[in-house]
Amino acid sequence: MPTSDDLKGLMKFLTRVEWRGCFEEVLDDHLGPVLDACDMDFEDLTEILGEVWAMTVWGCAFEDFLTQDFEGEPGNMVDDYVKRRGWKQNARSKAYMMALRTSVMSLYEVSNVVPGQSLAARDLIRGGEPITVSEGTATKTLKQWDRIAARVVPVMGKNVLAGGVLPFTPQATETLFDVLRGTFGKKNAKKLPALKNEELQAAASMFTLSWLYDTLNRAMTRPLLRNNHGDDIVFHDVCFPLASGAIQRDIAARLNSIPGMWQENVKFWNWLEETPGNRDNPKRGNAATLDATMDDGLSVLGNVELTGPFLKLSTNSAARATKGTALIRQALGDLVQTPLTDIRTVEQMTAARPGNHTEKQSSLPPEVIKQGVHEFLDRHYLETLDLPVAMLGNKTPRQAVKTAAGRQKVVEWLKYMENQTVKQPDPTDPMATYNFEWVWKELGVHDLRR
């Protein structure tokens, strides 16, 4: 599989003066309209999206740049690099570079995912039958009927995904299709035009921009949660394995020497701030505050608990976790070993709450619960087939399948329901394992399930 090492030479080559300006032009095509509209720079984008997604977007622009021919000789950086440095590359890296050289970005629908191995990708813009793609990393998170903007490139007899892969929501998909219809279609066109490779190549930045507008809109409208000191709420559990021979009395004595550490009982401590912090911290902005305070107004920075062979520090921000870890390691020294850290966002904590796990609330065997949930869903969806559905223009599914256009809408509706169902936080949840195949057959569209 291609890795970042396969393009390391090209990325270093990008610093050459003759290519630096050309790349900046392409990067501006991919980011400029969004950054200007939101009055931000790339660092702001990184803060909102996170470094991984910011660099993925950068990678989309870089891959687009590798396909472009600029005025002068040699005109394309891949050609120039291979001519000058190609002898340094192994066969796979060189094949990957040359495949990227002629690649195009498109929107694919994912199916038949084999985690760690492969997936089937159907091109939603150029059409055709799904193709098998060898993929190790993305297949561990992609689900049936997910949509991704990506470059599928042939490398040494296999189709692989390039590095710039963007997950598309239905809203981002519609934004992209509107832009493509407006750019390449006839006036007031409702159907997506059949695009040639050279047109898709010219439209590469439209994929990035559509994804960015959708992602930023969702990120910036999502309510923020911060603690009293303006840190984003991200829950950290830092577990220190106790060293062999460590005894509770010694651990307690050293913990009690840490400023702000107040012992509640023999195995539990509150870690408090030493003086009340600034409650008008500008970092907090308009975000909602989630924090615990004592009666005297001091914030609870975290909790420390002795549990079995571990000493566990629990905090609600990365900054507090870093500070608390350093204090404990300094105070306890050789009584504890190197810690392990578990990190969870607010969304993950919400998804994992007990109310979301039916089997934990019942003494019934999991297979009995699963059967009951599936029987309920069978009855629910059987009734739904005779009820108006907004995605089908307020027609019932049975009415919609009577026309070719309606059948296509029904297919999109069924894929959407399957995709949302399989994305349950717990893959063993009865909802996540529900099989929609009978619905496809009932509506006579099973031949379109591909």
PyMOL commands that set and color helices and strands:
alter all, ss='L'
color gray80, all
select helices_A, chain A and resi 4-13+17-38+42-49+51-67+77-88+91-101+138-140+170-184+197-202+204-221+248-256+282-284+318-335+346-351+354-356+358-361+366-384+390-392+397-400+404-422+437-442+446-448
alter helices_A, ss='H'
color red, helices_A
select strands_A, chain A and resi 106-114+118-123+131-134+147-150+152-155+158-161+166-168+225-226+234-241+261-265+268-272+288-289+300-307+310-315+340-345
alter strands_A, ss='S'
color yellow, strands_A
deselect
rebuild
show_as cartoon
